[in-house]
Amino acid sequence: MYVLETESAAEKFCREHQVAVPQLTSIDESLHYLKGESRYRVERSFDRLQQGFREFLLTIAEVDLSDLKSRHYSGYKLHHYTQQGQLKIARAFRKVRLLSKAFPQSITEREFLRIDRRGK
């Protein structure tokens, strides 16, 4: 016996019970959706930041309470911020990247202690 329907049983159930079905375009999006994460890489990365790094970035961004969508939000997630707050965070991240590019790759703390004494 062949099934001629193009709609799966799950799709039919969702339609009948008015369950919203997300439109996912790739297996990666599906995996992030199942884990309860955003499908957008920047939002996922921000949400996963360690607390110290997040606080550092938010300090550089100079965000304040007016940049939060609600005063009840913690600010730990990117979607907690208004569009203006998100743009402040994006600009702060760009500053961090530019600062990082100003130095050679793979430098160590010890190299900051090496000072050429010619200027004395």
C-alpha positions in Angstrom: 0.0 0.0 0.0 1.4 3.4 -1.0 0.8 6.6 0.9 0.0 9.5 -1.5 -0.1 12.2 1.1 2.7 14.8 1.0 2.1 15.8 4.6 3.7 13.8 7.4 1.8 12.6 10.5 3.7 15.1 12.6 2.9 18.0 10.2 -0.8 16.9 10.2 -0.8 16.8 14.1 0.7 20.2 14.3 -1.7 21.7 11.8 -4.7 20.1 13.6 -3.6 21.2 17.0 -2.3 24.6 15.9 1.2 24.0 17.0 3.7 26.5 15.5 6.4 24.7 13.5 9.7 26.5 13.1 11.1 26.8 9.6 14.5 25.4 9.8 16.8 25.3 6.8 19.7 23.1 7.8 20.7 20.3 10.2 22.7 22.8 12.2 19.7 25.0 12.8 17.7 22.0 13.8 20.3 20.9 16.4 20.5 24.4 17.9 16.7 24.6 18.0 16.5 21.2 19.8 19.1 22.4 22.3 17.1 25.6 22.9 19.7 27.9 21.4 19.4 30.6 18.9 20.0 29.7 15.3 22.1 32.8 14.9 25.8 32.4 15.7 26.4 35.8 17.2 23.6 35.4 19.6 24.7 31.9 20.6 28.3 33.1 21.1 27.2 36.1 23.3 24.8 33.9 25.3 27.6 31.4 26.0 30.2 34.0 27.1 31.8 33.5 30.5 30.5 36.1 33.0 33.8 38.0 33.2 34.1 38.3 29.4 30.5 39.4 29.1 31.0 42.1 31.8 34.1 43.3 30.1 32.3 43.6 26.7 29.3 45.3 28.3 31.6 47.8 30.1 33.3 48.7 26.8 29.9 49.0 25.1 28.7 51.4 27.9 25.2 49.8 28.0 22.9 50.9 30.7 19.4 50.0 32.0 17.8 52.0 29.2 19.4 49.5 26.7 17.5 46.6 28.2 14.0 45.7 26.8 12.7 45.3 30.3 14.2 46.2 33.7 13.5 42.6 34.8 16.0 41.2 32.3 19.4 40.2 33.5 21.3 41.2 30.4 22.9 37.7 30.1 21.3 37.1 26.8 21.6 39.2 23.6 17.9 39.3 23.1 17.5 41.1 26.4 18.8 44.3 24.8 17.0 46.7 22.6 18.3 47.2 19.0 20.2 50.2 20.2 21.8 48.2 23.0 22.7 45.4 20.6 24.4 47.9 18.3 26.4 49.2 21.2 27.6 45.7 22.0 28.4 45.1 18.3 30.5 48.3 18.1 32.3 47.4 21.4 33.1 44.0 20.0 34.5 45.6 16.8 36.8 47.8 19.0 38.1 44.7 20.8 38.8 43.0 17.5 40.6 46.1 16.2 42.7 46.3 19.4 43.5 42.6 19.1 44.7 43.0 15.4 47.0 45.8 16.5 49.3 43.3 18.1 51.1 40.2 16.6 49.3 36.9 16.9 50.2 34.5 19.8 51.9 37.0 22.0 52.5 36.1 25.6 52.3 38.1 28.9 56.1 37.7 29.2 56.6 39.7 26.0 55.0 42.7 27.6 57.8 42.7 30.2 60.5 42.9 27.5 61.2 46.6 27.2 64.0 48.1 25.0 66.0 50.4 27.3 67.3 52.6 24.5 65.0 55.4 25.4 66.7 56.1 28.8 
